[in-house]
Amino acid sequence: MSKAKSAFARLVMDWYDRHKRDLPWRHTRDPYKIWLSEIILQQTRVAQGLPYYQAFAERYSTVKKLANASQDEVLRLWQGLGYYSRARNLHACAKKVVSEYHEKFPDSYNELLKLPGVGSYTAAAIASFAFNEPVAVVDGNVFRVLARVFGIEHDIASLAGKKYFFEKANELISKDKPGVFNQAVMEFGALQCTPKNPACTSCPLARMCVANTQNLQTQLPVKLTRTKVKTRHLYYFVIKKGTQLYLRKRPSGDIWNGLYDFLVLEEKKSISTQQLFKRHNINVRAERVSKAYKHILSHQKLVVRFIEVALQATLQKHIKAGELKAYSKKQIEQLPKPVLISRYLQDVAYLQ
């Protein structure tokens, strides 16, 4: 290994020893707890993910307990964290570990990749943190640190770019302490080499950092791919039956798979309630129409209105078809729901 590469590993791990945050999953070699933390922290800040990790670790102290839970229970505990496919994969993975691996996580990177929802990042984290296998973890923080320090201009959103960074990280990794190295680089990116306003003046890598010496902090890392954000206009029918409300379980193939919401119609643009009813031949009276709720997902912007109506004949077909079911207030509280639905129910004082 060249002097620059060995210096990088040494300096980053020294920095980590002094500055690392005290987080619960850093006090264990249990692959279950490490896996749980990694899935929860994907696309999630530590401050937001920590309470969820603690809740899951407390309720499901073993992988078998998680596997035996119902999907509704898992989704309800996950509620508010977003990217619900992670929760479904979490549950599926637990079931596979129990049924095919006798409740023990595989102890190698290649075998871990066979588990649902476990990609190269998560597999490397478990393999290095729990089993000391020298395989590099590459996430957004690692992309940023390596791109800036070594002046790498490969597009981090491209397959070729991801492959290059993975190979680079594996050249740099400490063979003696791969878990510490991986944690160190990620923590360094999270706290020191931040996306905006990195702390270059106090950085132990400042002298060897290409971005610092050439003033390229805002140009690196390079990410050329930009996903277009799609706007969707949703109109929810809040159908009442006394104090009960009619909800449905969302099907697969769209957002919020497996969560519960109301009967919905979608339009390409914003229209009035009268236009909506006429277009879909709905003969009901709107008792109340909510304000427009705006909700941002990763690649979608939702503009949503809730239309409160009493149960009438034109809506009965959805109930007869089994699409909708009446739930009490207590039942709705326990159902896994999109945050948007919870916001509305709280705004109208239906739920606390």
C-alpha positions, 0 to 999 in steps of 0.5 A, a space after each residue: 500500500 502506498 504512503 498516501 493510502 496507508 496515511 489515509 487509513 491511519 488518519 481517519 481511524 485516529 480521528 474516529 477514535 477521538 470524535 465518534 458518536 456514542 451509538 448503541 449499535 457500536 457496542 455490539 458484534 451481534 449481526 442482528 442488531 447491526 443489520 437492524 441499524 443499517 436497514 433503519 439508517 439507509 436514507 435516514 439521519 442518525 437523529 431520526 433513526 435512533 428512536 426507531 432502532 431502539 423501538 425495534 430492538 426493544 420489541 423484537 430483541 431477536 430475529 425470531 421475534 421479528 420474523 414471527 411478527 405480523 407485517 402490519 405490526 412491523 409497518 406500524 412500528 416503522 410508520 413515519 420513517 418512510 421508504 416502506 419497502 425497507 420495512 417489508 424487506 426487513 420482515 422478509 429478511 428476518 423470516 429467511 434468516 429464521 427459516 433457512 439459516 437457523 436464526 443465525 445471520 450468514 457470516 460472509 459478505 457473499 452469503 449476506 448478499 442473498 438476503 432480501 433487502 441486503 445490498 453490497 452496502 449492508 452486506 459489507 457493514 454486517 460482514 466487517 462490523 460483526 465478522 471482521 471481514 475486510 470488505 469496504 462499506 460505500 455510502 454517500 458519506 464514503 463517496 464524498 470523502 474519497 472523491 474529495 481527498 483523492 480528486 475522483 471525478 467519476 459520476 457516483 450515480 453511474 454503475 461504473 462510478 460506483 464500481 470504481 469507488 468500491 474498488 478504491 475503498 477496498 484498496 484503502 481498507 485496513 485489513 486488521 480493523 476493517 470494521 473500525 475503518 468503515 465506521 471511521 470513513 462514514 463518520 468522517 463524512 457525516 461530521 467532518 467532510 459534510 456536503 456543505 461547509 466541510 470543516 477543512 480548516 480542522 481536517 487531519 486530511 487537509 494537506 493530502 486532500 485534492 478538493 481542499 488544495 484545489 478548492 473543489 469542495 463544491 464540485 466533488 463528488 460528481 453526480 450527473 444523474 437527476 431524477 425528474 420529480 413527478 407531481 401527483 394530484 390525489 383526492 381521498 374520500 373520507 367515508 364515515 359510518 358513525 364514528 367509524 371510517 372506511 379504509 383500504 389496504 394499499 396494493 403493491 405496485 405503487 407508493 405505501 404498499 401495505 399501508 392503509 388509506 382511504 378510497 382515492 382518485 388521481 388526476 393529472 392536474 388540480 380540479 374542483 370537487 364538482 369537476 371530479 364528481 362529474 368526471 367519475 359519475 359520483 353522486 354524493 354530497 361533499 360535507 367538507 373538503 380539506 385544504 391542499 396537503 403537500 407531501 414530498 417523496 423521493 421522486 414524487 410530489 403529492 398534492 392531496 385533498 380529503 373529501 368528507 362524505 357520508 356513505 351513499 349508494 354510489 360508494 357501496 360497490 367499493 365496500 361490496 368488492 371488499 376494497 373498503 372496510 369500516 374501522 373504529 377509531 381504536 383500530 385506525 390508531 393501530 393500523 400502519 398508515 402513511 404520515 400524510 393520513 395521520 396528519 389529516 386525522 390529527 388535523 380534524 381531531 379524529 386522532 390525537 
